[in-house]
């Protein structure tokens, strides 16, 4: 893998517009299952005489979308069954160690919050944001064109997860060096999820993970067994907020539906082609986690397309609609942990 700084796409108005123009027709209800996308082949509606359960529909949709998008996929999806037990829906090369790109920012944020949980760091602690630390690609800080701010840890973690800010990665490294991040992840039981240290101990490449470990991290975060309740709620609140990434899994959803999905996107390329990743958690209406997904796709074409028209991103959107509809009737009444976000209300200044 090349070790130069990776290119990231800024997630903004242009990408959202491309996604809107390219968005498929609204999902329609299948006769015997959840809604399926009828515009780009997100699984043909099963015949009335052959009912297809929600898990099988997810698997069929995945195979169809994977074939259509091309590339090499490594994926894991798990979902609660009717009894409230977590079951693997699909595991496609789920233990492949792969570059996580910006999906890894969730693991980095977990390491920072772990240090906060131990009382060695505070969310309101301030750091200076100077020109020498600014990194381009995705995010907001490089757009300022002038710097000299003081920002809190809470500020740059929000930028890290909501708009995938690359400068925020460097800010994280200032409070939790690369080797310490890896030590924290190892102590939490992750074998492969690591950042890649460089000569400067406070900087790093985002490193590698596996689909199965990404699922484990997300599931434990959602069930508040990975971090304290307060730290879990902080990260989940950012990942679920409706100003985040919309081109993939959350594209064909209402604002209320989007707020039930915590998601993180990652995009880059290497010598094999483009990579388009997305991983997250779907919550039921009462705030209990019900499904996790981790889609890592590499060796793709359309190298410089970071918008909603990329074939793999279209695949994520089709899968998102099917997965959300699959969990819609599921309610985990025995959930040990729940999470909710405020209902979105527009504010017209003042």
GIPE-V216256 format. One record per residue. N is the residue number from 0. RES is the residue in one letter. SS is DSSP state (hx for helix, st for strand, lp for the rest). PHI is phi in whole degrees, 0 to 359 (999 if undefined). D_CENTER is the distance of its C-alpha to the mean C-alpha in whole Angstrom. Layout:
# GIPE-V216256
<<N | RES | SS | PHI | D_CENTER> <N | RES | SS | PHI | D_CENTER>>
This chain:
# GIPE-V216256
<<0 | X | lp | 999 | 22> <1 | X | lp | 294 | 24> <2 | X | lp | 250 | 23> <3 | X | lp | 281 | 23> <4 | X | lp | 299 | 21> <5 | X | lp | 285 | 18> <6 | X | lp | 279 | 18> <7 | X | lp | 235 | 15> <8 | X | lp | 264 | 15> <9 | X | lp | 288 | 15> <10 | X | lp | 267 | 13> <11 | X | lp | 207 | 16> <12 | X | hx | 297 | 19> <13 | X | hx | 298 | 20> <14 | X | hx | 294 | 17> <15 | X | hx | 296 | 17> <16 | X | hx | 295 | 20> <17 | X | hx | 298 | 20> <18 | X | hx | 296 | 17> <19 | X | hx | 294 | 20> <20 | X | hx | 296 | 23> <21 | X | hx | 269 | 21> <22 | X | lp | 298 | 20> <23 | X | lp | 287 | 21> <24 | X | lp | 298 | 24> <25 | X | lp | 301 | 23> <26 | X | lp | 294 | 22> <27 | X | st | 239 | 26> <28 | X | st | 285 | 26> <29 | X | lp | 284 | 27> <30 | X | lp | 301 | 31> <31 | X | lp | 230 | 30> <32 | X | lp | 195 | 26> <33 | X | lp | 289 | 23> <34 | X | st | 297 | 22> <35 | X | st | 230 | 22> <36 | X | lp | 280 | 22> <37 | X | lp | 263 | 25> <38 | X | lp | 267 | 24> <39 | X | lp | 238 | 23> <40 | X | lp | 77 | 23> <41 | X | lp | 283 | 21> <42 | X | lp | 99 | 23> <43 | X | lp | 292 | 27> <44 | X | lp | 297 | 28> <45 | X | lp | 294 | 30> <46 | X | lp | 295 | 33> <47 | X | lp | 301 | 35> <48 | X | lp | 275 | 37> <49 | X | lp | 231 | 34> <50 | X | lp | 301 | 31> <51 | X | lp | 239 | 28> <52 | X | lp | 288 | 26> <53 | X | hx | 298 | 22> <54 | X | hx | 293 | 21> <55 | X | hx | 293 | 23> <56 | X | hx | 295 | 22> <57 | X | hx | 299 | 18> <58 | X | hx | 297 | 20> <59 | X | hx | 295 | 22> <60 | X | hx | 298 | 19> <61 | X | hx | 300 | 17> <62 | X | hx | 297 | 20> <63 | X | hx | 294 | 22> <64 | X | hx | 289 | 18> <65 | X | hx | 299 | 18> <66 | X | hx | 297 | 22> <67 | X | hx | 293 | 22> <68 | X | hx | 284 | 19> <69 | X | lp | 79 | 21> <70 | X | lp | 78 | 20> <71 | X | st | 242 | 19> <72 | X | st | 249 | 16> <73 | X | st | 226 | 15> <74 | X | st | 217 | 13> <75 | X | st | 210 | 13> <76 | X | st | 228 | 13> <77 | X | st | 226 | 15> <78 | X | st | 211 | 17> <79 | X | st | 291 | 19> <80 | X | lp | 269 | 23> <81 | X | lp | 298 | 26> <82 | X | lp | 271 | 27> <83 | X | lp | 89 | 24> <84 | X | lp | 264 | 23> <85 | X | st | 282 | 20> <86 | X | st | 236 | 20> <87 | X | st | 288 | 19> <88 | X | st | 271 | 18> <89 | X | st | 209 | 18> <90 | X | st | 222 | 18> <91 | X | st | 248 | 18> <92 | X | lp | 54 | 19> <93 | X | lp | 286 | 16> <94 | X | lp | 254 | 18> <95 | X | lp | 291 | 18> <96 | X | lp | 281 | 17> <97 | X | st | 220 | 15> <98 | X | st | 293 | 14> <99 | X | lp | 275 | 10> <100 | X | hx | 49 | 11> <101 | X | hx | 287 | 8> <102 | X | hx | 300 | 6> <103 | X | hx | 296 | 9> <104 | X | hx | 296 | 9> <105 | X | hx | 293 | 8> <106 | X | hx | 297 | 11> <107 | X | hx | 297 | 13> <108 | X | hx | 298 | 13> <109 | X | hx | 299 | 13> <110 | X | hx | 296 | 17> <111 | X | hx | 296 | 18> <112 | X | hx | 292 | 17> <113 | X | hx | 298 | 19> <114 | X | hx | 293 | 22> <115 | X | hx | 294 | 22> <116 | X | hx | 301 | 23> <117 | X | lp | 274 | 26> <118 | X | lp | 78 | 27> <119 | X | lp | 262 | 27> <120 | X | lp | 203 | 25> <121 | X | lp | 233 | 25> <122 | X | lp | 297 | 22> <123 | X | lp | 268 | 25> <124 | X | lp | 293 | 26> <125 | X | st | 254 | 27> <126 | X | st | 230 | 26> <127 | X | st | 281 | 28> <128 | X | st | 248 | 26> <129 | X | lp | 252 | 28> <130 | X | hx | 300 | 28> <131 | X | hx | 289 | 28> <132 | X | hx | 261 | 25> <133 | X | lp | 290 | 23> <134 | X | lp | 234 | 21> <135 | X | lp | 278 | 20> <136 | X | lp | 89 | 18> <137 | X | lp | 281 | 15> <138 | X | lp | 128 | 15> <139 | X | lp | 234 | 18> <140 | X | hx | 297 | 21> <141 | X | hx | 292 | 22> <142 | X | hx | 286 | 23> <143 | X | hx | 295 | 25> <144 | X | lp | 69 | 28> <145 | X | lp | 228 | 30> <146 | X | lp | 223 | 29> <147 | X | lp | 140 | 30> <148 | X | st | 292 | 28> <149 | X | st | 245 | 28> <150 | X | st | 236 | 24> <151 | X | st | 278 | 23> <152 | X | hx | 301 | 20> <153 | X | hx | 300 | 19> <154 | X | hx | 296 | 19> <155 | X | hx | 284 | 17> <156 | X | hx | 291 | 14> <157 | X | hx | 297 | 14> <158 | X | hx | 296 | 14> <159 | X | hx | 301 | 12> <160 | X | hx | 264 | 9> <161 | X | hx | 281 | 10> <162 | X | lp | 238 | 11> <163 | X | lp | 54 | 10> <164 | X | lp | 291 | 14> <165 | X | hx | 283 | 15> <166 | X | hx | 299 | 18> <167 | X | hx | 298 | 16> <168 | X | hx | 299 | 16> <169 | X | hx | 294 | 20> <170 | X | hx | 294 | 20> <171 | X | hx | 300 | 18> <172 | X | hx | 296 | 21> <173 | X | hx | 288 | 24> <174 | X | hx | 257 | 23> <175 | X | lp | 223 | 22> <176 | X | lp | 301 | 23> <177 | X | hx | 304 | 21> <178 | X | hx | 296 | 24> <179 | X | hx | 291 | 23> <180 | X | hx | 304 | 19> <181 | X | hx | 294 | 20> <182 | X | hx | 296 | 23> <183 | X | hx | 297 | 21> <184 | X | hx | 296 | 18> <185 | X | hx | 296 | 21> <186 | X | hx | 296 | 23> <187 | X | lp | 273 | 20> <188 | X | lp | 97 | 20> <189 | X | lp | 270 | 18> <190 | X | lp | 273 | 20> <191 | X | lp | 248 | 18> <192 | X | lp | 284 | 15> <193 | X | st | 214 | 17> <194 | X | st | 271 | 17> <195 | X | st | 252 | 20> <196 | X | st | 295 | 23> <197 | X | lp | 233 | 25> <198 | X | lp | 300 | 29> <199 | X | lp | 283 | 27> <200 | X | lp | 298 | 26> <201 | X | lp | 264 | 24> <202 | X | lp | 231 | 22> <203 | X | st | 193 | 20> <204 | X | st | 274 | 18> <205 | X | st | 287 | 14> <206 | X | st | 82 | 16> <207 | X | st | 233 | 15> <208 | X | st | 201 | 13> <209 | X | lp | 229 | 14> <210 | X | hx | 303 | 12> <211 | X | hx | 292 | 14> <212 | X | hx | 290 | 13> <213 | X | hx | 297 | 10> <214 | X | hx | 303 | 11> <215 | X | hx | 299 | 13> <216 | X | hx | 299 | 11> <217 | X | hx | 295 | 9> <218 | X | hx | 296 | 12> <219 | X | hx | 291 | 15> <220 | X | hx | 296 | 13> <221 | X | hx | 293 | 13> <222 | X | lp | 267 | 16> <223 | X | lp | 61 | 17> <224 | X | lp | 252 | 19> <225 | X | lp | 267 | 17> <226 | X | lp | 223 | 18> <227 | X | lp | 296 | 20> <228 | X | hx | 302 | 20> <229 | X | hx | 297 | 20> <230 | X | hx | 291 | 18> <231 | X | hx | 299 | 15> <232 | X | hx | 298 | 16> <233 | X | hx | 298 | 15> <234 | X | hx | 292 | 12> <235 | X | hx | 296 | 11> <236 | X | hx | 299 | 13> <237 | X | hx | 288 | 11> <238 | X | hx | 294 | 8> <239 | X | hx | 267 | 10> <240 | X | lp | 290 | 12> <241 | X | lp | 283 | 13> <242 | X | lp | 275 | 14> <243 | X | lp | 279 | 10> <244 | X | lp | 287 | 9> <245 | X | lp | 237 | 11> <246 | X | lp | 290 | 12> <247 | X | lp | 259 | 10> <248 | X | lp | 306 | 9> <249 | X | lp | 269 | 10> <250 | X | lp | 298 | 13> <251 | X | lp | 263 | 16> <252 | X | lp | 226 | 16> <253 | X | lp | 289 | 18> <254 | X | hx | 298 | 17> <255 | X | hx | 294 | 18> <256 | X | hx | 292 | 16> <257 | X | hx | 302 | 13> <258 | X | lp | 290 | 13> <259 | X | lp | 265 | 13> <260 | X | st | 235 | 9> <261 | X | st | 265 | 7> <262 | X | st | 219 | 3> <263 | X | st | 220 | 2> <264 | X | st | 254 | 5> <265 | X | st | 217 | 7> <266 | X | st | 217 | 11> <267 | X | st | 193 | 14> <268 | X | st | 205 | 18> <269 | X | st | 216 | 20> <270 | X | lp | 294 | 24> <271 | X | lp | 272 | 23> <272 | X | st | 134 | 21> <273 | X | st | 281 | 17> <274 | X | st | 235 | 14> <275 | X | st | 225 | 11> <276 | X | st | 241 | 8> <277 | X | st | 203 | 5> <278 | X | st | 216 | 4> <279 | X | st | 182 | 5> <280 | X | st | 225 | 8> <281 | X | st | 254 | 11> <282 | X | st | 254 | 14> <283 | X | lp | 281 | 17> <284 | X | lp | 296 | 20> <285 | X | lp | 265 | 21> <286 | X | lp | 91 | 18> <287 | X | lp | 268 | 18> <288 | X | st | 296 | 15> <289 | X | st | 232 | 15> <290 | X | st | 207 | 13> <291 | X | st | 240 | 10> <292 | X | st | 223 | 9> <293 | X | st | 216 | 8> <294 | X | st | 247 | 9> <295 | X | st | 242 | 11> <296 | X | st | 233 | 13> <297 | X | st | 229 | 16> <298 | X | st | 58 | 20> <299 | X | st | 267 | 19> <300 | X | lp | 272 | 21> <301 | X | lp | 55 | 21> <302 | X | lp | 306 | 20> <303 | X | lp | 262 | 20> <304 | X | lp | 264 | 19> <305 | X | lp | 256 | 15> <306 | X | lp | 261 | 16> <307 | X | lp | 288 | 15> <308 | X | lp | 271 | 18> <309 | X | lp | 297 | 17> <310 | X | hx | 306 | 18> <311 | X | hx | 290 | 14> <312 | X | hx | 290 | 12> <313 | X | hx | 302 | 15> <314 | X | hx | 298 | 15> <315 | X | hx | 301 | 11> <316 | X | hx | 296 | 13> <317 | X | hx | 297 | 16> <318 | X | hx | 294 | 14> <319 | X | hx | 300 | 12> <320 | X | hx | 296 | 15> <321 | X | hx | 292 | 17> <322 | X | hx | 294 | 15> <323 | X | hx | 297 | 15> <324 | X | hx | 294 | 19> <325 | X | hx | 293 | 19> <326 | X | hx | 266 | 18> <327 | X | lp | 307 | 20> <328 | X | lp | 274 | 23> <329 | X | lp | 270 | 22> <330 | X | lp | 229 | 23> <331 | X | lp | 267 | 22> <332 | X | lp | 290 | 25> <333 | X | lp | 257 | 26> <334 | X | lp | 302 | 22> <335 | X | lp | 278 | 23> <336 | X | lp | 218 | 20> <337 | X | lp | 225 | 19> <338 | X | lp | 213 | 17> <339 | X | lp | 227 | 17> <340 | X | lp | 239 | 17> <341 | X | lp | 295 | 20> <342 | X | lp | 293 | 21> <343 | X | lp | 289 | 20> <344 | X | lp | 229 | 24> <345 | X | lp | 291 | 25> <346 | X | lp | 233 | 27> <347 | X | lp | 262 | 30> <348 | X | lp | 70 | 30> <349 | X | lp | 89 | 34>>
